[in-house]
Amino acid sequence: FVAETCDVVCRFNNVLLDMDRDMWSYISLGYFKQKVIEGEIGSSTMPHKVNPIDFENSEGNIGLANSTLSHLAMKLPISRFQRDLSDSTVMRTLGTGFAYSKIAHNASIRGLSRIDSNEERLLEDLDKNWEVLAEPVQTVMRRYGKEAPYEALKELTRGKKVDGVAMREYISSLDLPQEDKNILLELEPKTYIGNSAEMAKKEVIQKWLKID
C-alpha cells in the first residue's frame, strides 16, 4: 500500500511539474502577468523583475519529493526471502517525500493565485497568426466538394506568416457561395474557436457519466 501510494503521488507530482513549467513559459512569453507583492524582491540585480518564483519553487521541491518517493515505490515491494529489513531504513524518509510534495503543491497554488491573463499580449500574438483560419476555410471548401482543400491551404500557410489581408484575399478568390465567403471573411484569429466549446462540453459529460 505504501509503495503504491508513493507511486501515485509521484505521478500526480509529474503532472504538477508539467503545469509549473508551462506556467513559467507562459509568463515568460507575456501571456500571463503576475501580481506585484509589496516588499518582495524579484531579482537580486534587477529590481524591476517579477519572477515566477512560486512555480520555480514548486518545480525544485517536486524534484526532491519524487527522488525520494520513486525510490520508495521501487524499493518497498522487494525483500530478500521476505525477511529483508532494509525497508526500515528507507521508510524513515517517507515523511520527507510527502513534506516536499506538500511544499510544492502549496507553491503552485500560491503561484496560480498571483497571475492574471495579459489580454493585450494574447490578442497581439493571435493577430500575428492568421494561418489558424486555414481550418475553417478548408472545412467550408470540403462542404462544397472542392478539390484538395487541405493541400491548397497547406500551400498557402505552411511555414509562412499569413496576415489578414492575404487570408481575406484568398477567401475572396474561392469559388464558394457569397454567403459562406462573407462568414469566413468576418472571422479573425481572436474570434475563431471552431467547435471547441461543444467538444469540451462533450468531454466533460462523458467523464461525468463514467464517474457516475
Backbone bond lengths (Angstrom), bond angles and torsions (degrees), N, CA, C in turn:
res aa  C-N    CA-C-N  psi(-1)  N-CA   C-N-CA  omega(-1)  CA-C   N-CA-C  phi
1 F - - - 1.475 - - 1.528 111.02 -
2 V 1.340 117.06 -43.73 1.464 120.80 -179.10 1.524 110.58 -63.99
3 A 1.334 116.60 -43.59 1.466 120.77 179.49 1.527 110.54 -62.33
4 E 1.310 116.57 -42.90 1.466 120.51 179.85 1.527 110.65 -64.67
5 T 1.324 116.85 -41.62 1.463 120.96 178.74 1.524 111.16 -62.34
6 C 1.321 116.51 -42.92 1.473 120.37 178.49 1.521 110.86 -61.45
7 D 1.323 116.21 -40.55 1.462 120.36 -179.47 1.527 110.82 -66.81
8 V 1.335 117.00 -39.63 1.467 121.16 178.50 1.523 110.64 -63.67
9 V 1.334 116.19 -44.38 1.469 120.05 179.77 1.530 110.30 -64.40
10 C 1.324 117.13 -37.40 1.467 120.79 176.91 1.527 110.61 -60.15
11 R 1.316 116.42 -44.87 1.479 119.94 -179.11 1.518 110.52 -65.46
12 F 1.328 116.68 -40.71 1.462 119.86 176.53 1.525 110.25 -61.74
13 N 1.321 115.81 -43.76 1.465 120.10 179.96 1.528 111.48 -62.01
14 N 1.329 116.94 -36.04 1.460 120.01 179.15 1.527 111.67 -64.85
15 V 1.330 115.70 -38.20 1.471 119.87 176.38 1.531 109.45 -64.29
16 L 1.325 115.83 -43.37 1.464 120.70 179.10 1.528 110.47 -64.72
17 L 1.321 117.04 -39.12 1.460 121.37 178.08 1.526 110.72 -60.37
18 D 1.314 116.61 -41.35 1.465 121.15 178.14 1.525 110.38 -62.09
19 M 1.339 116.41 -41.84 1.458 119.60 177.70 1.523 111.38 -65.26
20 D 1.335 116.63 -42.63 1.473 120.45 179.04 1.526 110.75 -55.65
21 R 1.326 116.07 -46.35 1.465 120.43 -177.98 1.527 111.20 -68.47
22 D 1.334 115.98 -38.49 1.467 118.91 177.40 1.527 110.65 -63.99
23 M 1.334 116.37 -44.48 1.465 119.45 -179.50 1.526 110.73 -63.91
24 W 1.326 116.40 -40.12 1.466 120.61 176.75 1.526 109.62 -57.73
25 S 1.332 115.86 -43.86 1.471 120.76 -178.83 1.524 111.21 -67.97
26 Y 1.333 117.23 -43.20 1.475 120.60 179.97 1.533 110.82 -62.84
27 I 1.324 116.36 -38.28 1.466 120.18 177.74 1.530 109.66 -66.45
28 S 1.327 116.59 -41.83 1.466 120.79 178.94 1.527 111.41 -62.27
29 L 1.337 116.42 -36.33 1.458 121.21 179.34 1.530 112.07 -77.47
30 G 1.332 116.03 -12.05 1.457 119.98 179.74 1.515 114.24 89.68
31 Y 1.340 117.88 5.61 1.464 120.24 179.98 1.531 111.21 -68.99
32 F 1.319 115.44 -30.68 1.464 120.97 174.43 1.521 108.45 -122.97
33 K 1.316 116.09 146.99 1.458 121.17 174.12 1.521 107.97 -119.52
34 Q 1.310 115.70 151.53 1.452 121.11 -176.67 1.521 111.45 -102.19
35 K 1.307 114.40 143.44 1.459 119.86 176.64 1.529 108.65 -70.80
36 V 1.305 115.05 137.89 1.465 120.32 -179.19 1.524 109.17 -82.18
37 I 1.323 115.74 127.80 1.460 121.64 177.71 1.527 108.19 -99.42
38 E 1.316 116.32 121.82 1.462 120.75 -176.82 1.521 111.05 -60.59
39 G 1.321 115.46 130.67 1.458 121.04 178.33 1.513 114.43 87.57
40 E 1.321 117.37 -8.54 1.465 120.60 -179.40 1.522 110.50 -77.50
41 I 1.330 116.67 142.73 1.458 121.95 177.32 1.523 108.20 -101.69
42 G 1.331 116.38 116.84 1.462 120.20 -178.11 1.512 112.80 -84.48
43 S 1.327 117.43 -30.43 1.458 121.53 -179.77 1.526 108.53 -155.26
44 S 1.326 115.05 143.94 1.468 119.20 -177.87 1.525 111.99 -72.92
45 T 1.342 117.21 -20.34 1.470 120.50 -177.83 1.520 113.72 -118.10
46 M 1.347 116.36 -19.39 1.467 119.96 -178.73 1.525 109.61 -123.75
47 P 1.315 117.32 91.63 1.470 121.04 -172.43 1.520 114.66 -64.57
48 H 1.340 117.58 -16.34 1.463 119.83 -178.09 1.527 112.65 -80.47
49 K 1.328 117.33 -15.05 1.458 120.85 -171.73 1.529 112.30 -76.16
50 V 1.340 114.35 144.65 1.466 121.46 171.43 1.525 105.84 -121.14
51 N 1.319 116.42 91.41 1.458 121.01 -174.59 1.527 111.98 -78.62
52 P 1.337 117.37 151.82 1.480 121.13 177.32 1.523 110.73 -79.56
53 I 1.326 115.66 59.81 1.467 120.64 -170.60 1.531 112.73 -66.52
54 D 1.326 117.97 -29.22 1.467 119.18 -178.85 1.531 110.88 -67.85
55 F 1.332 116.63 -41.09 1.465 119.71 178.73 1.525 110.67 -70.45
56 E 1.340 116.92 -34.37 1.464 120.31 175.81 1.532 110.28 -67.17
57 N 1.330 115.77 -40.75 1.462 120.68 177.60 1.528 110.72 -61.24
58 S 1.330 115.93 -43.59 1.460 120.46 179.32 1.519 110.94 -63.03
59 E 1.336 116.38 -44.26 1.464 120.50 -179.67 1.524 111.40 -59.02
60 G 1.320 116.87 -46.11 1.456 120.57 180.00 1.516 112.97 -62.45
61 N 1.330 116.43 -42.78 1.464 120.13 -178.48 1.521 112.31 -71.86
62 I 1.331 117.27 -29.90 1.460 119.57 175.36 1.530 110.03 -65.50
63 G 1.337 116.32 -38.96 1.459 119.11 177.06 1.518 112.10 -59.24
64 L 1.330 116.26 -43.84 1.463 120.74 178.57 1.534 111.03 -67.16
65 A 1.322 116.09 -42.15 1.470 120.10 -179.15 1.521 111.22 -63.49
66 N 1.338 115.93 -48.55 1.460 118.90 -175.04 1.524 113.23 -69.87
67 S 1.330 116.95 -28.96 1.464 118.15 177.25 1.530 110.33 -63.72
68 T 1.327 115.92 -34.70 1.466 120.23 178.52 1.528 111.62 -79.76
69 L 1.327 116.20 -48.79 1.467 120.01 -175.28 1.522 112.40 -67.40
70 S 1.328 116.93 -36.93 1.466 118.88 179.72 1.532 110.34 -67.02
71 H 1.342 116.53 -36.60 1.466 119.56 176.53 1.529 110.54 -64.41
72 L 1.305 116.73 -42.59 1.465 120.32 178.43 1.532 110.99 -63.08
73 A 1.320 116.96 -41.42 1.465 121.02 -179.26 1.523 111.57 -62.36
74 M 1.345 116.65 -34.48 1.464 120.16 179.61 1.526 112.51 -85.01
75 K 1.315 116.06 -33.01 1.461 120.84 -174.04 1.525 114.00 -79.27
76 L 1.307 117.32 -44.03 1.466 120.32 -168.91 1.526 115.00 -63.96
77 P 1.346 119.58 -33.75 1.476 117.35 179.07 1.534 113.92 -71.62
78 I 1.337 117.52 -9.26 1.464 121.10 -173.88 1.528 110.07 -104.18
79 S 1.327 114.89 129.72 1.470 119.30 177.57 1.529 108.80 -151.34
80 R 1.315 118.29 128.08 1.464 121.67 -179.79 1.533 110.35 -65.05
81 F 1.313 115.37 117.49 1.469 121.79 -179.01 1.530 112.47 51.71
82 Q 1.347 115.06 25.11 1.461 121.70 -179.80 1.534 112.18 58.96
83 R 1.347 116.31 24.23 1.458 120.12 -179.81 1.523 111.61 -129.30
84 D 1.347 116.36 15.74 1.465 122.46 -175.75 1.535 108.97 -84.44
85 L 1.299 117.40 130.08 1.462 121.89 -179.10 1.526 113.07 -102.65
86 S 1.347 117.31 12.64 1.470 119.30 179.44 1.530 111.55 -65.58
87 D 1.338 116.65 -18.85 1.464 119.07 178.40 1.528 111.70 -65.80
88 S 1.329 117.25 -27.87 1.466 119.59 -178.01 1.528 111.15 -64.92
89 T 1.334 116.76 -30.23 1.464 120.72 178.61 1.525 110.82 -70.38
90 V 1.337 116.21 -49.56 1.472 119.20 -175.77 1.526 111.77 -73.05
91 M 1.326 117.84 -27.13 1.467 120.05 -179.76 1.523 111.87 -63.15
92 R 1.325 116.21 -20.49 1.466 119.26 178.94 1.531 111.84 -68.10
93 T 1.342 116.35 -17.40 1.473 119.72 179.73 1.527 112.18 -94.78
94 L 1.316 117.55 2.73 1.467 120.40 -177.02 1.527 111.45 -57.79
95 G 1.327 115.89 -46.03 1.460 119.75 -179.97 1.520 112.16 -63.36
96 T 1.340 116.29 -34.04 1.463 120.29 179.28 1.524 110.96 -62.54
97 G 1.329 116.17 -45.19 1.462 120.43 179.71 1.512 112.61 -60.59
98 F 1.322 116.36 -44.44 1.462 120.02 179.87 1.528 111.67 -71.82
99 A 1.333 116.50 -32.17 1.469 119.76 179.20 1.522 110.67 -66.29
100 Y 1.344 116.65 -45.70 1.464 119.76 177.22 1.531 110.77 -62.11
101 S 1.334 116.67 -36.86 1.470 120.36 177.66 1.520 110.37 -62.77
102 K 1.319 116.53 -45.06 1.466 120.86 -178.97 1.528 110.87 -62.65
103 I 1.332 116.94 -41.99 1.469 120.53 177.77 1.525 110.09 -60.88
104 A 1.344 116.12 -42.76 1.463 120.86 179.95 1.523 111.49 -63.90
105 H 1.326 116.77 -44.52 1.463 120.36 -179.09 1.528 110.68 -61.86
106 N 1.323 116.32 -44.11 1.470 120.32 179.48 1.525 111.34 -63.16
107 A 1.330 116.40 -37.90 1.462 120.13 -179.74 1.524 110.97 -65.89
108 S 1.335 116.40 -41.45 1.469 119.88 178.69 1.526 110.90 -63.65
109 I 1.313 116.33 -43.96 1.467 120.32 179.02 1.523 110.09 -61.73
110 R 1.324 116.43 -42.46 1.465 120.66 177.98 1.526 110.62 -62.71
111 G 1.328 116.54 -41.89 1.457 120.23 178.64 1.516 112.13 -62.52
112 L 1.327 117.28 -42.49 1.464 121.04 179.47 1.522 111.71 -65.52
113 S 1.323 116.62 -31.42 1.461 120.16 -179.45 1.528 112.33 -72.49
114 R 1.346 116.29 -12.70 1.470 120.24 -174.71 1.524 113.75 -103.63
115 I 1.323 118.37 2.68 1.462 118.78 -174.13 1.524 112.22 -107.30
116 D 1.314 114.35 150.79 1.466 123.49 171.49 1.517 107.42 -131.77
117 S 1.323 116.39 147.06 1.460 118.78 176.72 1.527 109.76 -70.79
118 N 1.312 116.40 142.58 1.458 122.69 178.44 1.528 107.74 -99.43
119 E 1.331 115.15 85.70 1.462 120.25 -172.68 1.529 112.46 -59.23
120 E 1.310 116.04 -39.17 1.465 120.04 -179.49 1.525 111.29 -60.67
121 R 1.328 116.43 -44.59 1.468 120.96 -179.70 1.528 111.22 -67.81
122 L 1.331 117.58 -39.12 1.453 121.74 179.60 1.530 111.13 -64.43
123 L 1.325 116.21 -43.88 1.458 120.41 179.56 1.527 110.75 -66.29
124 E 1.313 115.62 -36.72 1.475 120.27 178.04 1.527 110.45 -61.65
125 D 1.325 116.33 -43.51 1.457 120.39 -179.17 1.528 111.17 -68.72
126 L 1.317 116.48 -40.49 1.461 120.17 178.24 1.529 111.23 -61.81
127 D 1.317 115.79 -40.61 1.462 119.53 -176.99 1.527 111.92 -68.06
128 K 1.308 117.48 -15.78 1.467 121.09 178.19 1.527 111.69 -90.06
129 N 1.318 117.29 0.38 1.467 120.00 -173.21 1.534 111.62 -132.78
130 W 1.305 115.45 63.97 1.463 120.70 179.36 1.522 112.13 -69.08
131 E 1.316 117.37 -14.27 1.461 119.78 179.96 1.525 112.60 -64.12
132 V 1.337 117.36 -15.29 1.471 118.85 177.04 1.524 111.51 -64.56
133 L 1.325 116.66 -19.58 1.472 119.75 179.33 1.525 111.92 -78.44
134 A 1.329 116.93 0.80 1.467 119.15 174.59 1.525 111.00 -60.24
135 E 1.325 115.93 -31.01 1.467 119.60 -178.56 1.532 112.30 -64.18
136 P 1.332 120.04 -55.42 1.464 118.28 -179.56 1.527 112.98 -65.66
137 V 1.330 117.12 -32.73 1.471 119.36 -179.33 1.523 110.13 -64.30
138 Q 1.332 117.57 -48.03 1.465 119.14 -178.65 1.522 111.27 -69.61
139 T 1.331 117.19 -28.00 1.466 120.16 177.34 1.522 110.46 -64.62
140 V 1.335 117.03 -44.02 1.471 120.50 178.35 1.526 110.27 -68.35
141 M 1.308 117.67 -37.71 1.469 120.86 177.22 1.523 110.79 -60.43
142 R 1.317 117.68 -41.15 1.473 121.06 177.68 1.524 110.94 -64.31
143 R 1.298 114.94 -38.32 1.472 119.65 -179.60 1.522 111.33 -55.59
144 Y 1.316 116.27 -35.14 1.462 120.51 -178.46 1.534 112.33 -102.06
145 G 1.328 116.34 16.11 1.450 120.74 172.92 1.509 115.54 68.78
146 K 1.328 117.52 27.95 1.457 120.11 179.78 1.531 109.94 -71.26
147 E 1.310 116.23 146.49 1.450 121.51 -174.68 1.540 111.82 -74.69
148 A 1.322 114.84 130.58 1.471 123.41 173.85 1.530 113.52 47.27
149 P 1.331 119.05 57.38 1.475 120.03 179.92 1.527 112.89 -63.73
150 Y 1.339 117.19 -36.98 1.465 119.44 179.69 1.522 110.68 -62.31
151 E 1.317 115.66 -46.81 1.470 120.03 -178.97 1.523 111.20 -63.42
152 A 1.344 116.39 -37.30 1.462 120.13 179.71 1.525 111.22 -63.90
153 L 1.328 116.82 -44.43 1.469 120.01 179.43 1.522 111.54 -73.40
154 K 1.316 116.75 -30.52 1.460 120.27 175.58 1.526 110.06 -61.79
155 E 1.325 115.77 -43.37 1.459 120.75 179.00 1.522 111.43 -62.52
156 L 1.329 116.09 -35.87 1.465 120.79 -178.03 1.520 112.62 -76.26
157 T 1.349 117.11 -36.32 1.465 119.61 -165.81 1.515 116.70 -116.06
158 R 1.329 119.29 -24.74 1.464 119.17 -169.70 1.528 111.46 -65.62
159 G 1.338 114.61 124.44 1.457 120.86 178.64 1.513 113.77 69.25
160 K 1.336 116.69 15.22 1.461 119.89 -177.04 1.523 109.56 -126.37
161 K 1.311 115.86 156.03 1.452 121.59 171.45 1.529 107.77 -97.25
162 V 1.318 115.57 120.63 1.463 121.06 -178.12 1.524 108.50 -111.18
163 D 1.325 117.93 123.78 1.461 119.98 178.71 1.525 110.34 -92.93
164 G 1.319 115.27 177.90 1.455 120.35 -176.90 1.515 113.12 -62.03
165 V 1.320 116.77 -36.83 1.468 120.37 -178.77 1.522 110.18 -64.14
166 A 1.332 117.15 -48.13 1.464 121.47 -178.40 1.522 111.34 -63.97
167 M 1.330 117.45 -41.76 1.461 120.30 -179.51 1.524 111.35 -65.45
168 R 1.327 116.72 -42.01 1.461 119.49 -179.04 1.529 111.55 -70.61
169 E 1.317 116.04 -33.82 1.465 119.06 175.51 1.529 110.29 -63.46
170 Y 1.316 115.67 -41.10 1.467 119.65 179.39 1.528 110.39 -64.95
171 I 1.327 116.87 -45.52 1.468 120.41 179.55 1.522 110.42 -60.18
172 S 1.324 117.28 -43.06 1.467 121.64 -178.90 1.519 111.78 -63.47
173 S 1.337 117.29 -27.62 1.461 120.81 -177.90 1.523 113.44 -81.57
174 L 1.324 116.77 -10.55 1.464 120.24 -175.90 1.525 112.13 -74.63
175 D 1.308 115.37 146.99 1.465 121.60 176.87 1.528 108.89 -87.35
176 L 1.330 114.10 77.05 1.466 122.09 -179.23 1.522 109.04 -131.07
177 P 1.348 117.24 157.47 1.468 119.15 174.58 1.527 110.53 -56.17
178 Q 1.315 116.29 140.00 1.457 120.77 -175.26 1.522 112.19 -59.92
179 E 1.300 117.09 -33.57 1.468 120.31 179.48 1.526 111.26 -60.78
180 D 1.342 115.68 -43.11 1.465 119.47 179.02 1.525 111.02 -70.98
181 K 1.321 116.44 -37.82 1.460 118.51 177.78 1.524 111.32 -63.65
182 N 1.332 116.33 -37.58 1.469 119.76 178.51 1.531 111.31 -61.73
183 I 1.347 115.21 -39.32 1.470 119.23 178.36 1.521 110.00 -63.63
184 L 1.336 116.62 -44.35 1.458 120.49 179.76 1.522 111.84 -65.85
185 L 1.338 115.81 -37.61 1.465 120.13 -178.67 1.528 112.39 -67.32
186 E 1.315 116.64 -23.53 1.458 120.65 179.22 1.530 112.80 -82.85
187 L 1.325 115.99 -14.49 1.464 119.35 -178.47 1.527 111.54 -71.24
188 E 1.327 115.20 147.27 1.456 123.18 172.27 1.524 107.76 -135.65
189 P 1.328 117.49 155.47 1.469 118.84 178.52 1.529 113.28 -53.67
190 K 1.330 116.72 -34.17 1.466 119.80 -177.33 1.525 112.95 -76.68
191 T 1.341 117.48 -14.18 1.464 119.15 -178.42 1.520 112.96 -109.16
192 Y 1.329 117.39 -15.67 1.468 119.53 -175.75 1.525 111.03 -86.99
193 I 1.326 116.39 121.62 1.469 121.18 175.38 1.527 111.25 -127.89
194 G 1.339 116.53 5.49 1.459 119.32 179.39 1.512 111.63 59.95
195 N 1.338 116.09 -137.99 1.470 119.64 177.57 1.525 110.96 -107.63
196 S 1.347 115.93 29.64 1.461 120.14 -177.05 1.529 112.57 -61.63
197 A 1.344 116.83 -34.77 1.468 119.40 179.76 1.527 110.77 -63.33
198 E 1.351 115.98 -44.09 1.461 120.09 179.67 1.533 111.00 -65.89
199 M 1.343 115.45 -40.04 1.470 119.20 179.50 1.520 111.40 -65.16
200 A 1.341 116.52 -39.28 1.465 120.31 179.38 1.529 110.79 -64.53
201 K 1.333 115.51 -43.81 1.470 119.91 178.89 1.525 110.39 -62.01
202 K 1.331 115.90 -42.36 1.466 120.66 -179.75 1.514 110.62 -62.45
203 E 1.341 116.55 -42.79 1.461 121.11 -179.52 1.524 110.76 -63.51
204 V 1.327 116.31 -43.80 1.470 120.60 179.86 1.521 110.35 -63.51
205 I 1.322 116.55 -43.67 1.467 120.63 -179.37 1.520 110.91 -63.46
206 Q 1.352 116.35 -43.23 1.463 120.03 179.93 1.521 111.44 -62.38
207 K 1.336 116.94 -42.40 1.465 120.09 179.14 1.527 110.38 -66.43
208 W 1.327 115.77 -38.20 1.467 119.29 179.46 1.523 110.75 -64.33
209 L 1.330 116.06 -40.29 1.451 119.79 179.69 1.530 111.59 -65.83
210 K 1.336 116.08 -37.03 1.453 119.59 178.64 1.520 110.58 -67.04
211 I 1.332 115.87 -40.61 1.473 120.26 178.85 1.518 110.09 -64.81
212 D 1.334 114.33 -41.86 1.466 119.45 -179.03 1.528 110.95 -65.16
